[in-house]
Amino acid sequence: VTGGSSGIGKCIAIECYKQGAFITLIARDENKLLQTKKEIEKYSVNDKQVVLCISVDVSKDYEQVENVLKQAQEKLGPVDMLVNCAGTSVTGKFEDIEVNSFERLMAVNYLGSVYPSRAVIATMKERRMGRIVFVSSQAGQLGLFGYTAYSPTKFALRGLAEALQMEVKPYNIYITVAYPPDTDTPGFAEESKTKPLETKLISETSSVCQAEQVARVIVKDAIQGNFNSSVGSDGYMLSILTSGMSPVTSITEGLQQVVCMGIFRIIGLFYLGSFDSIVRRCMMQREKSESTDKNE
């Protein structure tokens, strides 16, 4: 589990550990990794289970990522499931975001998933089995105000996942893309400090989920080999609306997409209209406030 020292990544690790898995946690902060290791070990179901910690930045040096994953497999055996959960966020208006933030987010959120996946795929193909999970976001299904740096990196994971799934499906390897909503994590709390007013108001139209709930859904979908993993009614609707040419797990899933697409598009248009209204209202309030300040 990359990004496994906190948030959704940590909860996914706990959920898998509860099911008897051996866990390798990968993150940058060694102290946080060791704290998380102790927390996860409380949930052991047998004496043989192991939690291995590796401190590395998965977005910077592919060879280093490849080496640490090779070491992990030598200690714990081949990777049955890779969960790409390393990620970060920057919010703000397009013109206010530092240019290097676009590069950094693409490195962490996209390449930080490419590198670990690239490091394990050959072994999975040799074994004719494996699961790879990409943790995207609902902001990877719908571009929203304030997320011009973040959303594209999460959209990119979808393209990678679709292309990779077509390559590896004959080898009995299944890809899952998870689209969690706003989730109560340290990262979300940090992001909320700098969110533009428009982004906050749009986010408030849906509730904040708990990381444990999101993790349970992702692990279940990954084990079942589902390509899409969504949480709640809003997540289900977005997955139908953005299904496009993405693979389906069953005929039933495909039929649901065909039947529901039209009505969900109508509902989605109402949502988009309300979001546009929020943005216009905030702009008018800001202009009015600026005009008052000038007159004073």
N, C-alpha and C positions, 0 to 999 in steps of 0.2 A: 504494500500500500504506500504509494508516494503521497506526500503531504499528510502522512499518518500520525503526526504528533498532536493534532488538534482538530476540532470541528468535525465535519462529515467524515473525513478520512479516519480519524480516531474511532468514531462510532462504527464505521464499516469494519475496522480491525477487530473491535470488541465483538461485533455480531458474528464474524467468521470464527473467532476464537471460541465463542460459546458453542459453535457447531463442531468443535474439535480440530480446527485448522492450526497449522503451524504458520506463524506470522512473521513477515519481514517488514519492519517500519522504516521508511526512508523519508528524511526531512533534513533541513539545514541545521537546526538548533539541537545540539547534542544534549543539553540539559533537559529540554522539553521532551526529547525522545526517551530519555531514561525515566522521567516522571510518568510518561504515558505507558512505558513498558510495565512499571510497577502496577499501574491502574488496571491494565489489561490482564495481567497474570492472576488477578483476583477471580477472574471468570473461568479459570481452567476447568476442563471436564475430565482430564486424566493427567497422570504424572509425566507423560512423555512430551507433552506440548511445550513448544519453545517460542519465545518472542525475541527475534533478532533485530537489533537497531543498527542502522547505517546512516551516518551523517554525510550528506553530499547534496550539492545543488544539481538537480536533474536537468536544468535548463542551459548549462554552460558548456560542458565538455563531454561529448558522446563517449569517447574512449574511457573516461573515468566512470561514467554511468554503466557502461558495458562491463568493466572490470568488477565493480562492486556487486552487480547482479550475478556475475559469474561466481564470485566468492560466496554469495548467499546460496546459490544453487548447490555449490560443493558442500556446504554445511547442512542445508535443510532438504536438499533434493530439488527436482525440477519445479518450476513455477506452474501451478495448476490454474491460478487466477491472478492476473495483474490488474490492480485498481489504480488508475491514473487520477489522483485527486489533488495534486499540487497545483495551486493557483493563487492568484492575487487580483486585486481590483483597484482601479482608479476611476473616480467619477468627476464630472465637471463638464462645462460647455466645451465644445470642440476646440474653439480658439483659445481657451484658457488652459488646456492640458499641455504640459511640456511635451515636446516632440519625442524626447527620449523615453517617455512613458509608454508611447505606442510600441516602441521597439522592445521595451522591457516586458510588457504584458504579452506580446506575441512570443517572446522567448519563454517565459514561464508557463503561460497557459496552453500554448500550442506545442512548441519544441519540447517543453517539459513533459509532454505526453508522447511525443514522437520517439524520443531517445530511449526511454525504458521499454516501449513496445518493440522497437527495432532490436533491442538487446535480447528479448525473450522469444521472438517469433520463430526463429529457426528451430529451436529446441521443441517448441510446441508442434511445429509441422512434422518434425521427426517422430514425435510421440503420437501424432494424430489425435491430439486433444488439447484443450485449453480454453480459457475465457479471458478476454481483455475488456476492461470497463473504462470508458472515458466519461469523466464527470464534467458535463457541460453546465448549462444553466438555462432557466426559462429565457434569460437574456441572450441565449444562443438560438432561440426560436423566433424571437421578436425584438427588433431594435427599438430601444427606448431612449428618451431624452436623458442625457447625462452619461450614456454608456458607449460613446463613440470609440473609446479606446478598448473597452472591455468586450462588448458584444461581438465584434469581428473575430476575436480570438476564440470565442466559444462557438461561433458559427463554423469556424475552420475545423473544429473537432468533428462536426457532423460530416463534412466532406471526406475527411480522412477515414472516418469509421465506415462510411458507405463503400468507399473504394477498397478498403482493407477487407471488409466482410466478403466482398465478391471474390477476392483472392484466396481467402483462407477457409471459406465454407467447405470446399471439397476435402479439407484436412480435418474436419470435425472440430474446427475452432470457431467460436461464436463471439461476436462483438456486441457490447451493450453501450448505448449512449444514454446517460442519465441527465435529466433536465430538472434539477431541484429548484423549487421556488425560493423566495427569501427564507433563509434558515438561520435560527438562533445560534450563531457561532462567533468566535472572537473576530474572525475576518469580517463578518457582517456588521458587528458592533463598530469596528474600526472604519469601515466604509461609510457607515451612517453619519460619522462625524463631519464628513466633507460633502455629503450629497447636496446637490442643488435643490431648492424648494420644489421645483417641478417634479424631480425624481422622487422625492419623499412623498408627495401627494399621490403620484401614480402608484408607488409601492404600497401605499395605505389602502388601495382598493382591494387588496388581497391580504390574507392573514400570514403571519410568520410561523413557519413550521419548526418543529423540534428536530435536532440533528439525529436523534435516535430513531425517530419515525422514518426519516428520509433514508437512513442507512439500511433499515430493515427492508424497505421496498427495493432499493438498489441491489442488495445481496440476493433477494428472492428472484428478481428479474434476471440477474446475471447467471444464477444457477440454472434457471429454466431456459437460458439461451435466448431471451427476448432482446430484440434489437433496441427498442425504445423502453425507457423506464421513466415514468412520470408519477407525480404525487398529487392526489386530490383531484377534484372535478375540473378546476382550471387547467391543471397539468394534462389531464386526459383530453380536454377540448383542444389545447394547443398542439398536442401530439397528433391528433386527427387532422387539424388544419394544416400542419406543416409536414404531413407524411410524404407528400410528393412522390418521388420514386424510391423511397427508402424500403428496405426489405421488410417482409412480414413474417411472423413466426407461425401463423396458422391462417387457414381460409377464413375462419371466424373473424380474426383481426382485420383482414382485408375487407370483408363485407361490412364490418362496423365503420370503417373509414369511408367506404362508398356511400353508405346510407346516411351517415351523420354529417358529411362534409358540408352540404348545402345549408342546413340549419345552423351549424356551428359558424359558418362564414357570416351569416346574418348577425348572430350574437357578437361575433368578433368585430364587425363593423360598428356596432354600438359602443364596444369598449374603445376602439380607436377614436371614435367621435368624442367620447368623454375625455380621453387623454389629450386630444388636440384642444379641447375646451380648457383643460387645466393649464396647458402651456400658454394659450392666448390670454387667459385671465391673469396669470402670473406676469406676463409681459406688460399688460395694461397697468397692473398695479405698480410695477417697477417704474414704468414711464411716468405715471402719475406722481409717484414719490419723488422722482428726479426733478420733475417740473416744479413741484412744491418747494424743494430744496433750493432751486435756482431763484425762485421768486422771493424767497426769504433772504 
